[in-house]
Amino acid sequence: MEKTMADKNPLGISKKDQEVVNEIEKLYPDLTQEYKKIMLEQYIMFCKKHKNYGCQNITLGTNLETEEDIKLSLTGLTIRLLDKINRLKTMVLKGEQDVVGESITDTFQDMSVYGIIAQIVQKGKFKR
C-alpha cells in the first residue's frame, strides 16, 4: 500500500492536518496524485530558474534584512504577478492557448511559483 504524504510527515505537520490529508488522499487518489505531481514540476521549474537568476532577481539587490527590503521585493513580485494576470486575461479573452511562446499552463505555473516565492520573501528567508 502506498504511503500518503502525511504518513511520511516530511514537514512535521500536526496530527489533525495529517488526518485531513490522509482522508482526502484516500477519497481522491487521482486528484491528490496529480496535485503532488504538479507541485514537483513547479519545484523543479523554480530550481531551474533559480539556477539561472539567483536570489538577486527577487531581492532586487537587497539582503531582505529590513521591512523596507521585503516591501521592495514584494512590490516587484506583485508587478510580475500583475503582468502574468494581464497575459492570462489576454489569452483567455482572445481564446489563444499560447502568446509569445508562453502557454496558459506556463502562466499559471509562473503565478503559482511567484506566490510561493512571495511567502518565502515575507518570512525574510529568500536568501542564500
Backbone as CSV, one residue per row, in Angstrom:
resi,resn,N_x,N_y,N_z,CA_x,CA_y,CA_z,C_x,C_y,C_z
1,MET,0.844,-1.182,0.000,0.000,0.000,0.000,0.885,1.238,0.000
2,GLU,0.566,2.197,-0.866,1.355,3.424,-0.977,1.131,4.304,0.248
3,LYS,2.220,4.858,0.755,2.116,5.768,1.885,1.620,7.119,1.395
4,THR,0.811,7.764,2.216,0.353,9.101,1.887,1.411,10.103,2.305
5,MET,1.257,11.334,1.840,2.188,12.396,2.201,2.230,12.549,3.722
6,ALA,1.076,12.491,4.354,1.021,12.670,5.798,1.704,11.529,6.538
7,ASP,1.622,10.291,6.004,2.299,9.156,6.644,3.798,9.403,6.724
8,LYS,4.315,10.017,5.692,5.750,10.307,5.647,6.090,11.500,6.538
9,ASN,5.151,12.416,6.736,5.264,13.589,7.593,6.596,14.317,7.450
10,PRO,6.953,14.731,6.226,8.256,15.356,5.999,8.405,16.729,6.635
11,LEU,7.303,17.398,6.895,7.388,18.762,7.402,6.884,18.902,8.833
12,GLY,6.658,17.795,9.497,6.206,17.859,10.875,4.816,18.462,11.026
13,ILE,3.911,18.104,10.124,2.562,18.666,10.220,1.820,18.068,11.411
14,SER,0.825,18.786,11.885,0.090,18.369,13.075,-0.705,17.090,12.799
15,LYS,-1.063,16.415,13.867,-1.839,15.184,13.744,-3.190,15.466,13.073
16,LYS,-3.800,16.592,13.434,-5.092,16.962,12.843,-4.947,17.178,11.335
17,ASP,-3.893,17.877,10.923,-3.663,18.087,9.491,-3.344,16.769,8.794
18,GLN,-2.607,15.894,9.454,-2.301,14.577,8.875,-3.579,13.803,8.600
19,GLU,-4.518,13.887,9.523,-5.783,13.171,9.359,-6.545,13.693,8.142
20,VAL,-6.564,15.009,7.968,-7.255,15.601,6.817,-6.579,15.165,5.521
21,VAL,-5.251,15.244,5.479,-4.515,14.839,4.280,-4.786,13.366,3.972
22,ASN,-4.704,12.505,4.975,-4.965,11.075,4.759,-6.365,10.849,4.201
23,GLU,-7.343,11.534,4.777,-8.726,11.371,4.334,-8.900,11.795,2.874
24,ILE,-8.376,12.959,2.523,-8.532,13.453,1.153,-7.745,12.598,0.168
25,GLU,-6.551,12.148,0.559,-5.771,11.289,-0.334,-6.469,9.959,-0.581
26,LYS,-7.204,9.458,0.408,-7.944,8.205,0.225,-9.198,8.415,-0.620
27,LEU,-9.884,9.549,-0.400,-11.104,9.837,-1.158,-10.822,10.216,-2.606
28,TYR,-9.706,10.909,-2.843,-9.403,11.447,-4.162,-7.971,11.109,-4.572
29,PRO,-7.671,9.827,-4.751,-6.279,9.452,-5.032,-5.740,10.042,-6.340
30,ASP,-6.526,10.063,-7.398,-6.048,10.604,-8.677,-5.811,12.107,-8.574
31,LEU,-6.757,12.802,-7.973,-6.652,14.248,-7.814,-5.422,14.625,-6.984
32,THR,-5.236,13.975,-5.840,-4.116,14.329,-4.967,-2.778,13.940,-5.581
33,GLN,-2.740,12.839,-6.325,-1.501,12.467,-7.011,-1.139,13.502,-8.071
34,GLU,-2.149,13.952,-8.814,-1.900,14.968,-9.839,-1.435,16.277,-9.193
35,TYR,-2.045,16.638,-8.084,-1.647,17.855,-7.364,-0.175,17.767,-6.952
36,LYS,0.208,16.629,-6.378,1.608,16.454,-5.948,2.557,16.444,-7.147
37,LYS,2.113,15.871,-8.256,2.936,15.852,-9.468,3.194,17.278,-9.949
38,ILE,2.140,18.090,-9.979,2.281,19.480,-10.409,3.165,20.256,-9.443
39,MET,3.002,20.017,-8.149,3.875,20.694,-7.171,5.339,20.367,-7.437
40,LEU,5.640,19.111,-7.733,7.017,18.717,-8.012,7.516,19.371,-9.293
41,GLU,6.679,19.380,-10.331,7.058,20.039,-11.583,7.382,21.513,-11.338
42,GLN,6.584,22.161,-10.518,6.808,23.575,-10.234,8.066,23.777,-9.396
43,TYR,8.329,22.862,-8.488,9.554,22.953,-7.693,10.779,22.808,-8.595
44,ILE,10.712,21.889,-9.545,11.818,21.706,-10.491,11.990,22.963,-11.331
45,MET,10.870,23.540,-11.807,10.952,24.775,-12.581,11.567,25.890,-11.733
46,PHE,11.152,26.007,-10.471,11.736,27.006,-9.574,13.244,26.807,-9.471
47,CYS,13.693,25.582,-9.269,15.129,25.301,-9.140,15.890,25.679,-10.408
48,LYS,15.332,25.337,-11.566,15.994,25.676,-12.827,16.105,27.186,-13.007
49,LYS,15.020,27.893,-12.731,15.057,29.350,-12.887,15.966,29.982,-11.839
50,HIS,15.950,29.443,-10.641,16.809,29.990,-9.582,18.285,29.774,-9.937
51,LYS,18.574,28.654,-10.583,19.946,28.405,-11.032,20.378,29.482,-12.027
52,ASN,19.473,29.884,-12.900,19.784,30.902,-13.911,19.850,32.313,-13.336
53,TYR,18.954,32.636,-12.407,18.816,34.015,-11.954,19.351,34.292,-10.549
54,GLY,19.369,33.289,-9.688,19.818,33.506,-8.315,18.835,34.336,-7.504
55,CYS,19.263,34.734,-6.313,18.405,35.482,-5.386,18.187,36.925,-5.808
56,GLN,19.188,37.524,-6.445,19.134,38.958,-6.737,17.934,39.338,-7.605
57,ASN,17.472,38.425,-8.428,16.322,38.689,-9.282,15.075,38.991,-8.450
58,ILE,14.977,38.382,-7.306,13.808,38.552,-6.443,14.072,39.597,-5.365
59,THR,15.271,39.598,-4.796,15.580,40.515,-3.695,15.932,41.914,-4.176
60,LEU,16.104,42.071,-5.486,16.399,43.363,-6.099,17.635,44.021,-5.485
61,GLY,18.630,43.200,-5.220,19.899,43.714,-4.722,19.968,43.898,-3.216
62,THR,18.880,43.602,-2.507,18.903,43.734,-1.051,19.190,42.373,-0.426
63,ASN,19.328,42.352,0.879,19.524,41.094,1.611,18.284,40.707,2.405
64,LEU,17.180,41.391,2.153,15.919,41.176,2.882,16.134,41.291,4.391
65,GLU,16.937,42.256,4.780,17.247,42.431,6.202,16.297,43.394,6.898
66,THR,15.608,44.222,6.137,14.696,45.196,6.743,13.300,45.029,6.167
67,GLU,12.346,45.631,6.842,10.971,45.618,6.333,10.895,46.319,4.981
68,GLU,11.718,47.343,4.812,11.745,48.081,3.542,12.256,47.191,2.406
69,ASP,13.292,46.373,2.698,13.810,45.420,1.703,12.720,44.447,1.278
70,ILE,12.004,43.920,2.252,10.939,42.949,1.980,9.821,43.608,1.176
71,LYS,9.460,44.825,1.547,8.415,45.552,0.830,8.813,45.777,-0.630
72,LEU,10.067,46.156,-0.868,10.557,46.361,-2.230,10.451,45.075,-3.043
73,SER,10.898,43.978,-2.464,10.847,42.692,-3.149,9.408,42.273,-3.438
74,LEU,8.530,42.426,-2.454,7.123,42.063,-2.648,6.461,42.952,-3.707
75,THR,6.879,44.207,-3.787,6.363,45.095,-4.823,6.762,44.578,-6.207
76,GLY,8.020,44.185,-6.354,8.475,43.609,-7.616,7.712,42.352,-7.979
77,LEU,7.489,41.497,-6.988,6.735,40.262,-7.236,5.287,40.574,-7.614
78,THR,4.705,41.581,-6.983,3.329,41.979,-7.312,3.236,42.447,-8.755
79,ILE,4.218,43.220,-9.184,4.230,43.694,-10.579,4.362,42.514,-11.535
80,ARG,5.235,41.564,-11.211,5.368,40.376,-12.071,4.063,39.593,-12.129
81,LEU,3.402,39.452,-10.979,2.133,38.737,-10.953,1.066,39.478,-11.771
82,LEU,1.043,40.790,-11.666,0.085,41.565,-12.461,0.343,41.396,-13.955
83,ASP,1.621,41.358,-14.343,1.956,41.093,-15.747,1.411,39.732,-16.178
84,LYS,1.591,38.738,-15.322,1.105,37.387,-15.639,-0.421,37.358,-15.725
85,ILE,-1.088,38.049,-14.814,-2.556,38.094,-14.835,-3.035,38.754,-16.124
86,ASN,-2.398,39.840,-16.519,-2.788,40.514,-17.762,-2.537,39.628,-18.974
87,ARG,-1.424,38.899,-18.975,-1.138,37.974,-20.082,-2.211,36.889,-20.121
88,LEU,-2.553,36.345,-18.971,-3.563,35.293,-18.890,-4.918,35.817,-19.362
89,LYS,-5.267,36.995,-18.926,-6.541,37.609,-19.340,-6.591,37.751,-20.857
90,THR,-5.502,38.215,-21.445,-5.440,38.351,-22.906,-5.632,37.005,-23.586
91,MET,-4.950,35.979,-23.092,-5.067,34.657,-23.713,-6.482,34.111,-23.603
92,VAL,-7.101,34.253,-22.431,-8.444,33.721,-22.233,-9.462,34.484,-23.078
93,LEU,-9.380,35.810,-23.055,-10.357,36.612,-23.806,-10.236,36.415,-25.309
94,LYS,-9.015,36.225,-25.790,-8.802,36.015,-27.225,-8.930,34.547,-27.607
95,GLY,-9.066,33.680,-26.617,-9.173,32.263,-26.885,-7.889,31.657,-27.403
96,GLU,-6.771,32.273,-27.073,-5.464,31.779,-27.516,-4.847,30.920,-26.424
97,GLN,-4.239,29.827,-26.813,-3.583,28.948,-25.857,-2.124,29.318,-25.644
98,ASP,-1.600,30.174,-26.516,-0.182,30.497,-26.469,0.019,31.936,-26.929
99,VAL,0.735,32.712,-26.145,1.077,34.078,-26.513,2.577,34.229,-26.341
100,VAL,3.263,34.591,-27.394,4.716,34.811,-27.382,5.442,33.636,-26.703
101,GLY,5.083,32.427,-27.095,5.794,31.251,-26.598,5.466,30.852,-25.173
102,GLU,4.454,31.442,-24.569,4.055,31.079,-23.210,2.609,30.606,-23.235
103,SER,2.395,29.399,-22.757,1.041,28.849,-22.756,0.283,29.279,-21.499
104,ILE,-1.000,29.017,-21.506,-1.822,29.289,-20.324,-1.270,28.505,-19.134
105,THR,-0.902,27.260,-19.350,-0.330,26.451,-18.274,0.956,27.071,-17.741
106,ASP,1.827,27.520,-18.646,3.069,28.183,-18.227,2.761,29.388,-17.338
107,THR,1.759,30.154,-17.732,1.398,31.363,-16.992,0.884,31.008,-15.600
108,PHE,0.013,30.000,-15.522,-0.464,29.555,-14.208,0.692,29.053,-13.346
109,GLN,1.614,28.313,-13.944,2.775,27.825,-13.188,3.598,28.987,-12.642
110,ASP,3.879,29.957,-13.483,4.648,31.122,-13.040,3.955,31.832,-11.885
111,MET,2.640,31.998,-11.999,1.888,32.684,-10.945,1.969,31.910,-9.636
112,SER,1.863,30.605,-9.718,1.956,29.759,-8.525,3.322,29.879,-7.869
113,VAL,4.368,29.784,-8.680,5.728,29.854,-8.151,5.986,31.232,-7.542
114,TYR,5.550,32.293,-8.225,5.722,33.629,-7.650,4.984,33.754,-6.318
115,GLY,3.827,33.131,-6.204,3.082,33.159,-4.943,3.847,32.502,-3.809
116,ILE,4.490,31.387,-4.104,5.289,30.704,-3.084,6.524,31.532,-2.744
117,ILE,7.171,32.067,-3.771,8.346,32.913,-3.535,7.959,34.103,-2.657
118,ALA,6.817,34.713,-2.911,6.369,35.854,-2.108,6.224,35.469,-0.633
119,GLN,5.724,34.274,-0.379,5.590,33.821,1.008,6.956,33.643,1.668
120,ILE,7.919,33.142,0.898,9.276,32.976,1.420,9.907,34.342,1.684
121,VAL,9.681,35.280,0.764,10.192,36.652,0.937,9.580,37.285,2.191
122,GLN,8.265,37.133,2.375,7.597,37.689,3.546,8.245,37.224,4.842
123,LYS,8.719,35.996,4.849,9.371,35.438,6.027,10.835,35.844,6.121
124,GLY,11.314,36.595,5.123,12.705,37.032,5.109,13.693,35.905,4.861
125,LYS,13.242,34.841,4.191,14.074,33.654,4.021,14.508,33.410,2.578
126,PHE,14.279,34.358,1.699,14.717,34.179,0.310,16.164,34.631,0.216
127,LYS,17.021,33.808,0.770,18.445,34.141,0.873,19.263,32.944,0.469
128,ARG,20.517,33.216,0.329,21.477,32.170,0.005,21.660,31.249,1.172
